[in-house]
Amino acid sequence: MALQALQSSGVAFRKILSHFPEELSLAFAYGSGVYRQAGPSSDQKNAMLDFVFTVDDPVTWHSKNLKKNWNHYSFLKVLGPRIIAAVQNNYGAGVYYNPLITCDGRLIKYGVISTSVLIEDLLNWNNLYIAGRLQKPVKIVAMTEDVALRSALDQNLKSAVTAAFLMLPESFSEEDLFTEIAGLSYSGDFRMVVGEDKAKVLNIVKPNMAHFRELYGSILQESPQVVYKAQQGSLEIDKSPEGQFTQLMTLPKTLQQQINHIMDPPGKNRDVEETLLQVAHDPDCGDVVRLGLKKSVVYSSLKLHKMWKGWLRKTS
């Protein structure tokens, strides 16, 4: 199962986790501090460690964390856990970040997201922020037996493969596929245009091909939509209108709605299935999917960028 590839037994990560309240449905570490990257982020030893903590009850979790780690929080700590949880759920991408924290001698930042919000993002790609993180190799440090969460994690990976298929030609390499997948959550991301390394996607994929294979290998082997020649690292997919329509119909709901919005002429109000059938026959099907992703991501990334600017002003 693809999810197994995300598991980690890293003692250092678990030691950091011990400084926080235990009520986590999922905790994972990601980024250049976890997996080696090429280019400017290649100094893995000194890179900041990024974590995401998923919690069933944000108010209770923040209340306990304030008692343990009061100094981690910005000025909002004086307003209490309910306000912090409200900010978490209603601003940015449903994540509350505490940045620039020193823990066990390492610089870390950690985000807190509610389990229900994460599941929605994994299934529907509401903003593709944390769901996008989980489409790339991460280190899962803790996870409960939450069936709905585990199922959503698997579905997110399958959706990533389907979206990438629609934007790729009939034949392509593993590196092409993994580069397309790694770039999904950067489509239209404000940070990839201003301030971040534009070659970041390739820097993520090239040193971590084995991790991507481990993450997606079983999905590719079991998918009826692709001929996967693992030994040669090559793939072939069905680019017929029928094949593309099948793929379009399994895309996450938010992306389907964005595609419908792009293609639906004013006043016509066609249903999504009718629009997707039209797109399946369109020679520019992949470009339409890419534009739908861009529209989904650009809105949430701009919101998050504004939140971060305000956050850093308050904490500096």
C-alpha positions as CSV (number, residue, x, y, z in Angstrom):
1,M,0.0,0.0,0.0
2,A,1.3,3.4,-0.9
3,L,0.8,4.8,2.5
4,Q,3.4,2.4,4.0
5,A,6.1,4.3,2.1
6,L,5.4,7.4,4.2
7,Q,6.2,5.7,7.5
8,S,9.3,6.6,9.4
9,S,11.0,5.3,12.5
10,G,13.3,8.3,13.0
11,V,14.2,8.6,16.6
12,A,15.2,12.3,16.3
13,F,11.8,13.2,14.9
14,R,10.0,11.3,17.7
15,K,12.2,13.0,20.3
16,I,11.1,16.4,19.0
17,L,7.5,15.2,19.0
18,S,7.8,14.4,22.7
19,H,7.9,18.1,23.5
20,F,4.2,18.5,22.3
21,P,0.8,17.3,23.5
22,E,0.3,13.6,22.5
23,E,-3.2,14.0,21.0
24,L,-2.2,13.8,17.3
25,S,-4.0,11.9,14.6
26,L,-1.0,12.5,12.3
27,A,2.4,14.1,12.6
28,F,4.8,14.3,9.7
29,A,8.1,16.1,8.8
30,Y,8.8,17.4,5.4
31,G,11.1,19.6,3.3
32,S,14.8,19.9,2.8
33,G,15.6,19.1,6.4
34,V,14.1,15.6,5.9
35,Y,14.9,14.6,2.4
36,R,18.0,15.8,0.5
37,Q,17.4,18.4,-2.2
38,A,19.6,19.6,-5.0
39,G,20.5,23.3,-5.4
40,P,20.4,26.0,-2.7
41,S,18.5,23.8,-0.2
42,S,21.1,21.0,-0.2
43,D,22.5,21.7,3.3
44,Q,20.3,19.2,4.9
45,K,22.2,19.1,8.3
46,N,21.5,22.8,9.0
47,A,18.1,23.1,7.3
48,M,15.1,24.0,9.3
49,L,12.8,21.0,10.1
50,D,9.2,21.4,9.1
51,F,6.4,19.6,10.8
52,V,2.6,19.3,10.5
53,F,0.5,18.2,13.4
54,T,-3.0,17.0,12.7
55,V,-5.4,17.2,15.7
56,D,-9.0,16.2,16.2
57,D,-9.8,19.0,18.7
58,P,-7.7,22.2,18.0
59,V,-9.0,24.1,21.0
60,T,-8.0,21.4,23.4
61,W,-4.6,20.8,21.7
62,H,-3.6,24.4,21.7
63,S,-4.7,24.8,25.3
64,K,-2.3,22.0,26.3
65,N,0.4,23.3,24.0
66,L,0.2,26.8,25.5
67,K,0.9,25.3,28.9
68,K,3.9,23.3,27.6
69,N,5.2,25.8,25.0
70,W,3.9,29.3,25.8
71,N,6.9,31.0,24.1
72,H,6.2,29.3,20.8
73,Y,3.2,31.5,20.1
74,S,2.8,35.0,18.8
75,F,0.8,37.7,20.5
76,L,-2.3,35.6,20.0
77,K,-1.4,33.5,23.0
78,V,-2.8,36.2,25.3
79,L,-6.2,35.7,23.6
80,G,-6.3,32.0,24.4
81,P,-6.8,28.7,22.6
82,R,-10.2,29.4,21.1
83,I,-9.0,32.5,19.2
84,I,-5.9,30.6,18.0
85,A,-8.1,27.7,16.8
86,A,-10.4,30.2,15.1
87,V,-7.5,31.8,13.3
88,Q,-6.3,28.3,12.3
89,N,-9.6,27.3,10.9
90,N,-10.6,30.5,9.2
91,Y,-7.4,32.0,7.7
92,G,-4.7,30.8,5.3
93,A,-5.1,27.2,4.4
94,G,-6.6,26.0,7.6
95,V,-3.2,25.7,9.2
96,Y,-1.7,27.6,12.2
97,Y,2.1,27.8,12.1
98,N,4.5,28.5,14.9
99,P,7.8,29.3,13.1
100,L,11.4,29.7,14.1
101,I,11.3,27.5,17.2
102,T,14.4,25.9,18.7
103,C,13.7,22.3,19.8
104,D,16.4,19.8,20.8
105,G,19.0,21.9,19.2
106,R,17.3,22.2,15.8
107,L,15.4,25.1,14.3
108,I,11.9,24.0,13.5
109,K,8.5,25.3,12.4
110,Y,5.3,23.4,12.9
111,G,1.8,23.8,11.6
112,V,-1.4,22.6,13.3
113,I,-4.4,21.5,11.2
114,S,-7.6,19.9,12.3
115,T,-8.2,16.3,11.1
116,S,-11.5,17.1,9.4
117,V,-10.0,20.0,7.5
118,L,-7.1,17.9,6.3
119,I,-9.4,15.0,5.2
120,E,-11.4,17.6,3.2
121,D,-8.3,18.9,1.5
122,L,-6.9,15.4,0.8
123,L,-10.2,14.4,-0.9
124,N,-11.3,17.6,-2.6
125,W,-8.1,19.7,-2.9
126,N,-9.8,22.7,-1.4
127,N,-6.5,24.5,-1.4
128,L,-3.9,21.8,-2.1
129,Y,-1.6,23.1,0.6
130,I,-1.1,20.3,3.1
131,A,-2.5,17.8,0.5
132,G,0.3,19.0,-1.8
133,R,2.9,18.4,0.9
134,L,1.7,14.8,1.2
135,Q,2.0,14.2,-2.5
136,K,5.8,14.3,-2.1
137,P,7.9,12.1,0.2
138,V,7.5,12.9,3.9
139,K,8.4,11.3,7.1
140,I,5.3,10.2,9.1
141,V,6.3,10.3,12.7
142,A,3.0,9.4,14.3
143,M,-0.4,8.2,13.0
144,T,-3.5,6.8,14.6
145,E,-5.7,4.1,13.2
146,D,-8.2,6.7,11.8
147,V,-9.7,4.8,8.8
148,A,-11.1,7.9,7.2
149,L,-7.7,9.7,7.4
150,R,-5.8,6.8,6.1
151,S,-8.2,6.3,3.2
152,A,-8.0,10.1,2.4
153,L,-4.2,9.9,2.4
154,D,-4.3,7.1,-0.2
155,Q,-6.9,8.9,-2.3
156,N,-4.8,12.0,-2.4
157,L,-1.9,10.1,-4.0
158,K,-4.2,8.4,-6.5
159,S,-5.7,11.8,-7.4
160,A,-2.2,13.2,-7.9
161,V,-1.3,10.5,-10.4
162,T,-4.6,11.0,-12.3
163,A,-4.0,14.8,-12.6
164,A,-0.5,14.2,-13.7
165,F,-1.6,11.7,-16.3
166,L,-4.0,14.3,-17.8
167,M,-1.1,16.8,-18.3
168,L,1.4,14.4,-19.7
169,P,1.8,12.9,-23.2
170,E,1.0,9.3,-24.2
171,S,4.5,8.1,-23.3
172,F,6.7,9.5,-20.6
173,S,9.4,8.6,-18.0
174,E,9.1,8.1,-14.2
175,E,11.0,11.4,-13.8
176,D,8.5,13.2,-16.0
177,L,5.6,11.8,-13.9
178,F,7.2,12.5,-10.5
179,T,8.1,16.0,-11.6
180,E,4.6,16.7,-12.7
181,I,3.2,15.4,-9.4
182,A,5.7,17.3,-7.3
183,G,4.7,20.5,-9.2
184,L,0.9,20.1,-8.7
185,S,0.8,22.2,-5.5
186,Y,3.1,24.8,-7.0
187,S,0.9,25.6,-10.0
188,G,0.2,29.3,-9.7
189,D,1.9,29.4,-6.2
190,F,2.9,33.0,-5.6
191,R,6.1,31.9,-3.9
192,M,7.3,30.1,-7.1
193,V,7.0,33.4,-9.0
194,V,8.4,35.7,-6.3
195,G,11.1,34.8,-3.8
196,E,11.6,31.1,-4.2
197,D,13.8,29.0,-6.4
198,K,11.9,28.3,-9.6
199,A,13.9,25.0,-10.1
200,K,12.6,23.8,-6.8
201,V,10.5,21.0,-8.2
202,L,13.4,19.4,-10.1
203,N,15.6,19.9,-7.0
204,I,13.0,17.9,-5.0
205,V,12.6,15.0,-7.5
206,K,16.0,14.2,-8.8
207,P,17.7,13.2,-5.5
208,N,14.6,11.4,-4.3
209,M,13.5,9.2,-7.2
210,A,13.7,6.1,-5.0
211,H,11.4,7.7,-2.5
212,F,8.9,8.7,-5.2
213,R,8.9,5.1,-6.6
214,E,8.3,3.8,-3.1
215,L,5.4,6.2,-2.6
216,Y,3.7,5.7,-6.0
217,G,4.9,2.3,-7.2
218,S,1.9,0.2,-6.1
219,I,-0.6,2.7,-7.4
220,L,1.0,2.6,-10.8
221,Q,1.2,-1.2,-10.8
222,E,-2.4,-1.5,-9.9
223,S,-3.8,1.3,-12.1
224,P,-5.8,0.2,-15.1
225,Q,-5.1,3.5,-16.8
226,V,-1.3,3.0,-17.4
227,V,1.2,0.5,-18.7
228,Y,4.1,0.8,-16.2
229,K,7.4,-0.7,-17.1
230,A,9.2,-0.3,-13.8
231,Q,12.5,-1.8,-15.0
232,Q,12.8,0.7,-17.8
233,G,11.2,3.5,-15.8
234,S,8.7,4.2,-18.6
235,L,4.9,4.6,-18.7
236,E,2.2,4.7,-21.4
237,I,-1.4,6.0,-20.8
238,D,-4.6,6.0,-22.7
239,K,-5.1,9.5,-24.2
240,S,-8.3,8.7,-26.0
241,P,-11.3,10.9,-25.2
242,E,-12.9,8.0,-23.3
243,G,-9.7,7.4,-21.3
244,Q,-9.4,11.1,-20.4
245,F,-13.1,11.4,-19.5
246,T,-12.6,8.5,-17.0
247,Q,-9.7,10.3,-15.5
248,L,-11.4,13.7,-15.4
249,M,-14.4,12.2,-13.6
250,T,-12.2,10.9,-10.8
251,L,-10.4,14.3,-10.2
252,P,-11.0,16.0,-6.8
253,K,-14.2,18.0,-6.6
254,T,-12.6,21.5,-6.3
255,L,-10.5,20.9,-9.5
256,Q,-13.5,19.7,-11.4
257,Q,-15.4,22.8,-10.4
258,Q,-12.5,25.1,-11.5
259,I,-12.4,23.3,-14.9
260,N,-16.2,23.8,-15.2
261,H,-15.8,27.5,-14.3
262,I,-13.1,27.9,-17.0
263,M,-15.0,26.1,-19.7
264,D,-18.6,27.0,-19.0
265,P,-19.7,30.0,-21.1
266,P,-21.6,32.8,-19.2
267,G,-25.3,32.0,-18.8
268,K,-25.1,28.4,-20.0
269,N,-24.8,26.8,-16.6
270,R,-23.8,23.3,-17.7
271,D,-23.3,20.6,-15.2
272,V,-19.8,19.5,-14.4
273,E,-20.1,16.1,-16.2
274,E,-21.1,17.8,-19.4
275,T,-18.1,20.1,-19.2
276,L,-15.7,17.3,-18.4
277,L,-16.9,15.4,-21.5
278,Q,-16.2,18.4,-23.6
279,V,-12.7,18.8,-22.1
280,A,-12.0,15.1,-22.7
281,H,-12.4,15.6,-26.4
282,D,-10.3,18.8,-26.4
283,P,-6.8,18.6,-27.8
284,D,-5.8,21.1,-25.0
285,C,-7.2,18.9,-22.2
286,G,-4.0,19.0,-20.3
287,D,-3.7,22.7,-20.5
288,V,-7.2,23.1,-19.2
289,V,-6.4,20.9,-16.2
290,R,-3.2,22.8,-15.5
291,L,-5.2,26.1,-15.6
292,G,-7.7,24.7,-13.2
293,L,-4.9,23.7,-10.8
294,K,-3.4,27.2,-11.1
295,K,-6.6,28.9,-10.2
296,S,-7.1,26.6,-7.2
297,V,-3.5,27.1,-5.8
298,V,-3.0,30.8,-6.5
299,Y,-5.9,31.9,-4.3
300,S,-4.8,29.9,-1.2
301,S,-1.1,30.7,-1.7
302,L,-1.7,34.4,-1.8
303,K,-3.9,34.2,1.3
304,L,-1.1,32.3,3.1
305,H,1.5,34.7,1.9
306,K,-0.4,37.6,3.3
307,M,-0.9,35.8,6.6
308,W,2.8,35.0,6.9
309,K,3.8,38.6,6.2
310,G,1.5,39.7,9.0
311,W,2.7,37.0,11.3
312,L,6.4,37.9,10.8
313,R,5.6,41.6,11.5
314,K,3.9,40.6,14.8
315,T,6.7,38.3,15.9
316,S,9.7,40.4,14.9
